[in-house]
Amino acid sequence: MQIKKIKKLALYALVLVSVASFTDKKSQNDKSKEEMAISTKTGLSNKPIVLQRADPFIYKHTDGYYYFTGSIPTYDAIELRRAKSIDELQNAETFRVWEKHKSGPMSRHVWAPEIHYLDGNWYVYFAASEEEDIWKLRPYVLQCTGPDPLHDKWIELGQMQAADADPKSFTDFSLDGTVFEHRGKRYFCWAEKTGGQFAASNLYLAEMESPIKLKTVQFMLTTPDYDWERIGFWVNEGPAVIKNKGKIFITFSASATGACYAMGMMEADENSDLLDRNSWKKSRYPVLKTDEAKGIYGPGHNSFTVDENGEPLVIYHARDYEKAIGDPKVVPASDKRPLKEIIADPLYDPNRHARMMKLKFDNNGRPIFQFN
């Protein structure tokens, strides 16, 4: 009986600590809202541009609007918003354009949506798993049936398809797909593990046949080679593409999703064969990582856009504090893990906020990532 009492007291203490931590995080989050209101009046800063949106993606369309999406804390739907300026995105109306299924494919872990405009149509690429197998993540595609992605109907096109001669792509833990074009060809870059959830997550690249199918067999662009890519998990994920001065750069994120999360970069000459591993060079060290002095922890999963003058910007997520704590309020009821495990899971700490920095380049045209 004494042992049972001790266990109950220990669990009660854990809950009290967790509640106190959530309260402290809420206080910090409220402070972020106040600071964000100030930062929008003063231009670029390190403060959030959209609160509680991890994996942020911004696309500036020809209509002059910035279209924004990202992972929502409950991982159960895809939301879009738009505004004439990035500063206006936080308060812009959100539109829930798609919700997860109750079971089967696309019923759990709706992650990292990106909105693209291809061949006159709107598409959203995202990853999702199954309620019955929560780590069975695969990439999926939605298409908008009309010209207005906020109000027109979206339909499911299904899972992203591998090339006919490719038996490997999208058969295991796959996520974070992005699309880019180069010299008349369209490419798909994504992260995939071979060997299940706890295997290494590599980045792969292939040419696309259509918005939902690959044309070429996958080629492995990068695998976690260095110590900073192997903290917590061996991870390369979240690719984003930018071009400058005859070079193509693909940024990516590495390690687990806490304060150790950091960004690396691949680069290739624009005239090279992008599907040849020898065309690419990898950064030896992170190009962006936690800055404790500035209070920015775990920066990563970026996208690129431009400001009102056409100057390049980096959109990324980060937390304001080091110790991520999972919040049971955003965990699905079907998640039966002990409270202790949920609290220890940084994926369920909702305070990865979308942020922005101006992208600079060195004399050789390589990107320089510096907090504001």
C-alpha positions as CSV (number, residue, x, y, z in Angstrom):
1,M,0.0,0.0,0.0
2,Q,2.8,2.4,0.8
3,I,4.4,1.8,-2.6
4,K,1.1,2.6,-4.3
5,K,0.7,5.8,-2.3
6,I,4.3,6.9,-3.3
7,K,3.5,6.2,-7.0
8,K,0.3,8.2,-6.8
9,L,2.1,11.1,-5.1
10,A,4.8,11.0,-7.8
11,L,2.2,11.1,-10.6
12,Y,0.4,14.0,-8.9
13,A,3.7,15.9,-8.6
14,L,4.4,15.3,-12.2
15,V,1.0,16.7,-13.2
16,L,1.6,19.7,-11.0
17,V,4.9,20.4,-12.6
18,S,3.4,19.9,-16.1
19,V,0.5,22.4,-15.3
20,A,3.0,24.9,-14.0
21,S,5.1,24.5,-17.2
22,F,2.1,25.0,-19.4
23,T,1.2,28.1,-17.5
24,D,4.7,29.4,-17.9
25,K,4.6,28.6,-21.6
26,K,1.2,30.4,-22.0
27,S,2.7,33.5,-20.3
28,Q,5.6,33.4,-22.7
29,N,3.2,33.0,-25.6
30,D,1.1,36.0,-24.5
31,K,4.4,37.9,-24.3
32,S,5.1,36.8,-27.9
33,K,1.8,38.2,-29.0
34,E,2.6,41.6,-27.5
35,E,6.1,41.6,-28.9
36,M,4.8,40.6,-32.3
37,A,2.4,43.5,-32.3
38,I,5.4,45.8,-31.8
39,S,7.6,44.1,-34.3
40,T,5.1,44.5,-37.2
41,K,5.4,48.2,-36.8
42,T,9.2,48.2,-36.7
43,G,10.0,45.9,-39.6
44,L,12.1,42.8,-39.4
45,S,12.7,41.2,-36.0
46,N,13.2,37.8,-34.5
47,K,9.7,37.7,-33.2
48,P,6.9,35.5,-34.6
49,I,5.0,36.4,-37.6
50,V,2.4,33.7,-37.0
51,L,2.0,32.0,-33.7
52,Q,1.9,28.2,-33.2
53,R,2.5,27.3,-36.8
54,A,5.4,24.9,-37.3
55,D,6.8,24.0,-40.8
56,P,5.7,27.4,-42.2
57,F,5.3,27.9,-45.9
58,I,4.6,31.1,-47.7
59,Y,3.9,31.5,-51.4
60,K,3.6,34.9,-53.0
61,H,1.2,34.6,-55.9
62,T,0.8,36.8,-59.0
63,D,-2.3,38.4,-57.4
64,G,0.0,40.1,-54.9
65,Y,-1.2,38.0,-51.9
66,Y,1.0,36.0,-49.6
67,Y,-0.6,32.6,-49.1
68,F,0.4,30.9,-45.8
69,T,0.1,27.4,-44.4
70,G,1.8,25.3,-41.8
71,S,1.3,22.4,-39.3
72,I,-1.4,23.2,-36.8
73,P,-0.7,22.1,-33.2
74,T,-3.4,19.3,-33.3
75,Y,-2.1,17.9,-36.6
76,D,-5.6,17.2,-37.8
77,A,-6.4,19.6,-40.7
78,I,-5.0,21.9,-43.3
79,E,-5.6,25.6,-42.9
80,L,-4.8,28.4,-45.4
81,R,-4.7,32.2,-45.0
82,R,-3.6,35.1,-47.1
83,A,-2.8,38.7,-46.8
84,K,-1.3,41.6,-48.8
85,S,1.7,41.8,-46.5
86,I,3.5,39.2,-44.3
87,D,2.8,41.4,-41.2
88,E,-0.9,41.0,-41.8
89,L,-0.8,37.1,-41.8
90,Q,-1.2,36.6,-38.1
91,N,-4.6,38.3,-38.0
92,A,-5.8,37.1,-41.4
93,E,-8.8,34.9,-41.5
94,T,-8.0,31.2,-41.5
95,F,-9.8,28.8,-43.8
96,R,-9.9,25.1,-43.0
97,V,-9.8,23.6,-46.4
98,W,-9.4,19.9,-45.5
99,E,-9.7,17.8,-42.4
100,K,-8.2,14.4,-41.6
101,H,-10.1,11.1,-42.1
102,K,-11.5,9.2,-39.1
103,S,-9.5,6.1,-39.9
104,G,-7.2,4.6,-42.5
105,P,-4.8,6.8,-44.7
106,M,-4.7,10.5,-43.9
107,S,-6.3,10.0,-40.4
108,R,-3.4,11.1,-38.2
109,H,-0.3,13.4,-38.0
110,V,-1.2,15.8,-40.8
111,W,2.2,17.5,-41.2
112,A,4.0,20.2,-43.2
113,P,1.5,21.3,-45.9
114,E,2.8,23.4,-48.8
115,I,0.7,25.3,-51.3
116,H,1.9,25.5,-54.9
117,Y,0.4,26.9,-58.1
118,L,1.3,24.6,-61.0
119,D,0.0,24.6,-64.5
120,G,-2.8,27.0,-63.6
121,N,-4.0,25.0,-60.7
122,W,-3.6,25.1,-56.9
123,Y,-2.1,22.1,-55.1
124,V,-1.3,21.3,-51.5
125,Y,1.4,18.7,-50.7
126,F,1.4,17.3,-47.2
127,A,2.2,14.2,-45.1
128,A,-0.2,12.1,-43.0
129,S,-0.3,8.8,-41.3
130,E,-3.0,6.4,-40.1
131,E,-4.9,6.3,-36.8
132,E,-4.1,2.5,-36.7
133,D,-0.4,3.1,-37.5
134,I,0.6,6.6,-36.5
135,W,4.1,6.4,-38.0
136,K,2.9,5.2,-41.4
137,L,3.5,8.6,-42.9
138,R,3.1,9.1,-46.6
139,P,3.0,12.2,-48.9
140,Y,-0.5,13.1,-50.3
141,V,-1.8,15.7,-52.7
142,L,-4.9,17.9,-52.8
143,Q,-6.1,20.0,-55.8
144,C,-8.3,23.0,-55.7
145,T,-11.2,22.8,-58.2
146,G,-11.3,26.5,-58.8
147,P,-9.2,29.7,-58.9
148,D,-9.8,30.7,-55.3
149,P,-7.9,28.3,-52.9
150,L,-9.6,29.8,-49.8
151,H,-13.2,29.4,-50.9
152,D,-13.3,26.8,-53.7
153,K,-13.5,23.1,-53.1
154,W,-10.4,20.9,-52.6
155,I,-10.3,17.3,-53.8
156,E,-8.0,14.5,-52.8
157,L,-5.7,13.2,-55.5
158,G,-4.3,10.5,-53.3
159,Q,-0.8,9.5,-52.4
160,M,2.2,10.8,-54.3
161,Q,3.1,8.2,-56.9
162,A,6.5,6.8,-57.7
163,A,7.9,6.4,-61.2
164,D,6.9,3.2,-62.9
165,A,10.4,1.8,-62.6
166,D,10.8,2.8,-58.9
167,P,9.8,0.2,-56.3
168,K,11.2,2.1,-53.4
169,S,9.8,5.7,-53.2
170,F,7.0,6.3,-50.7
171,T,7.0,2.8,-49.3
172,D,8.2,3.8,-45.9
173,F,8.1,6.8,-43.5
174,S,7.9,9.7,-46.1
175,L,7.2,13.3,-45.5
176,D,8.1,17.0,-46.2
177,G,7.7,17.0,-50.0
178,T,8.4,20.2,-51.9
179,V,8.3,21.1,-55.6
180,F,10.6,23.3,-57.7
181,E,11.3,23.9,-61.4
182,H,14.6,24.3,-63.2
183,R,15.1,24.7,-66.9
184,G,11.8,23.3,-68.0
185,K,11.8,20.4,-65.6
186,R,9.9,20.0,-62.4
187,Y,11.4,18.2,-59.4
188,F,10.1,16.7,-56.2
189,C,12.3,16.6,-53.1
190,W,11.2,14.8,-49.9
191,A,12.4,13.0,-46.8
192,E,12.1,9.3,-46.4
193,K,13.3,6.7,-43.9
194,T,14.2,3.2,-45.0
195,G,13.6,0.8,-42.1
196,G,10.8,2.4,-40.2
197,Q,10.4,5.2,-37.7
198,F,13.8,4.9,-36.0
199,A,15.9,4.6,-39.1
200,A,17.8,7.5,-40.7
201,S,15.7,10.1,-42.5
202,N,17.3,10.9,-45.9
203,L,16.5,13.5,-48.5
204,Y,15.6,12.2,-52.0
205,L,15.2,14.0,-55.3
206,A,13.4,13.0,-58.6
207,E,12.0,14.6,-61.7
208,M,8.2,14.8,-61.9
209,E,6.0,13.5,-64.6
210,S,2.9,15.3,-63.3
211,P,1.9,17.1,-60.1
212,I,1.1,13.7,-58.5
213,K,3.7,11.3,-60.1
214,L,7.4,11.0,-60.4
215,K,9.1,10.5,-63.7
216,T,12.5,9.2,-62.6
217,V,13.7,6.8,-59.9
218,Q,14.5,8.4,-56.6
219,F,18.1,9.5,-55.9
220,M,19.4,10.1,-52.4
221,L,20.5,13.7,-52.1
222,T,21.8,13.6,-48.6
223,T,21.8,11.4,-45.5
224,P,22.7,12.4,-41.9
225,D,26.5,12.4,-42.1
226,Y,27.6,14.7,-39.2
227,D,27.1,14.8,-35.5
228,W,24.8,17.8,-35.6
229,E,22.4,15.8,-37.9
230,R,22.2,12.9,-35.4
231,I,21.0,14.4,-32.1
232,G,18.0,12.5,-30.8
233,F,17.3,11.1,-34.3
234,W,19.3,10.8,-37.5
235,V,17.4,13.3,-39.6
236,N,17.5,15.2,-42.8
237,E,14.1,16.7,-43.6
238,G,12.2,19.8,-44.6
239,P,13.9,20.7,-47.9
240,A,13.5,24.2,-49.4
241,V,14.9,25.6,-52.6
242,I,16.4,28.9,-53.7
243,K,18.6,29.9,-56.7
244,N,21.2,32.6,-56.9
245,K,24.1,33.5,-59.2
246,G,24.2,30.3,-61.1
247,K,23.7,28.0,-58.1
248,I,20.8,26.0,-56.7
249,F,20.6,25.7,-53.0
250,I,18.5,23.2,-51.0
251,T,18.3,23.9,-47.3
252,F,17.2,21.1,-44.9
253,S,16.6,20.5,-41.2
254,A,18.4,18.0,-39.0
255,S,18.2,16.1,-35.7
256,A,15.2,15.9,-33.4
257,T,12.6,18.7,-33.1
258,G,13.8,20.3,-29.9
259,A,16.5,22.9,-29.3
260,C,19.0,20.7,-31.2
261,Y,17.0,21.2,-34.5
262,A,19.2,23.0,-37.0
263,M,19.5,23.8,-40.7
264,G,22.1,22.6,-43.3
265,M,22.4,23.2,-47.0
266,M,23.2,21.5,-50.3
267,E,24.4,23.4,-53.3
268,A,24.9,22.6,-57.0
269,D,25.8,24.4,-60.2
270,E,22.8,25.3,-62.3
271,N,24.3,23.6,-65.3
272,S,24.9,20.3,-63.6
273,D,22.8,17.2,-63.6
274,L,20.7,17.6,-60.5
275,L,20.1,13.9,-60.2
276,D,23.8,13.1,-59.9
277,R,25.1,13.0,-56.3
278,N,28.5,14.3,-57.5
279,S,26.8,17.6,-58.6
280,W,26.0,18.4,-55.0
281,K,28.1,19.8,-52.1
282,K,27.0,19.7,-48.5
283,S,27.7,22.2,-45.7
284,R,30.0,20.7,-43.1
285,Y,28.3,22.6,-40.3
286,P,24.8,24.0,-39.7
287,V,23.9,27.2,-41.5
288,L,21.4,28.1,-38.8
289,K,21.1,26.8,-35.3
290,T,19.9,27.7,-31.8
291,D,21.0,31.1,-30.5
292,E,20.5,31.2,-26.7
293,A,21.5,34.9,-26.5
294,K,18.6,35.8,-28.8
295,G,16.2,33.4,-27.3
296,I,15.7,31.4,-30.5
297,Y,15.6,27.6,-30.1
298,G,15.4,24.9,-32.7
299,P,15.2,27.0,-35.9
300,G,14.3,25.1,-39.0
301,H,11.9,23.7,-41.5
302,N,12.1,26.8,-43.6
303,S,10.7,28.1,-46.8
304,F,11.6,31.0,-49.0
305,T,9.6,33.9,-50.3
306,V,10.2,37.6,-51.2
307,D,9.2,40.9,-49.6
308,E,7.2,43.6,-51.2
309,N,10.3,44.8,-53.1
310,G,11.2,41.3,-54.4
311,E,14.1,40.8,-51.9
312,P,14.4,37.2,-50.6
313,L,13.2,36.2,-47.1
314,V,13.6,33.0,-45.1
315,I,10.5,31.8,-43.3
316,Y,11.3,29.3,-40.5
317,H,9.9,28.1,-37.1
318,A,11.5,28.2,-33.7
319,R,10.6,28.2,-30.0
320,D,11.3,31.0,-27.5
321,Y,12.6,28.5,-24.9
322,E,14.9,25.5,-24.7
323,K,12.9,22.8,-22.9
324,A,10.0,21.8,-25.1
325,I,7.1,20.2,-23.1
326,G,4.2,18.3,-24.7
327,D,0.8,19.7,-24.0
328,P,-1.9,17.0,-23.5
329,K,-4.6,19.4,-24.8
330,V,-3.3,19.0,-28.4
331,V,-2.8,15.2,-28.2
332,P,-5.6,13.1,-29.8
333,A,-7.8,11.1,-27.4
334,S,-6.7,8.0,-29.2
335,D,-3.1,8.5,-28.0
336,K,-2.9,6.3,-24.9
337,R,0.7,6.9,-24.0
338,P,1.4,7.7,-20.3
339,L,1.3,11.4,-19.4
340,K,5.0,11.3,-18.8
341,E,5.8,10.3,-22.4
342,I,3.5,12.9,-23.8
343,I,5.1,15.7,-21.8
344,A,8.5,14.5,-22.9
345,D,7.5,14.6,-26.6
346,P,8.5,18.0,-28.2
347,L,6.2,17.3,-31.2
348,Y,3.3,18.1,-28.9
349,D,4.7,21.4,-27.6
350,P,2.6,23.8,-29.7
351,N,4.9,26.8,-29.5
352,R,7.0,26.5,-32.6
353,H,6.2,29.9,-34.1
354,A,6.6,31.0,-37.7
355,R,9.4,33.7,-38.0
356,M,11.1,35.6,-40.8
357,M,14.6,36.8,-41.6
358,K,16.1,38.7,-44.5
359,L,18.3,36.4,-46.6
360,K,21.8,37.8,-47.5
361,F,24.4,36.4,-49.8
362,D,28.2,36.4,-49.6
363,N,30.6,37.5,-52.4
364,N,30.3,34.0,-54.0
365,G,26.5,34.2,-54.0
366,R,26.0,31.7,-51.2
367,P,23.2,32.3,-48.7
368,I,24.0,33.8,-45.3
369,F,21.5,33.0,-42.6
370,Q,21.6,35.5,-39.7
371,F,19.0,36.3,-37.1
372,N,17.9,39.9,-37.1
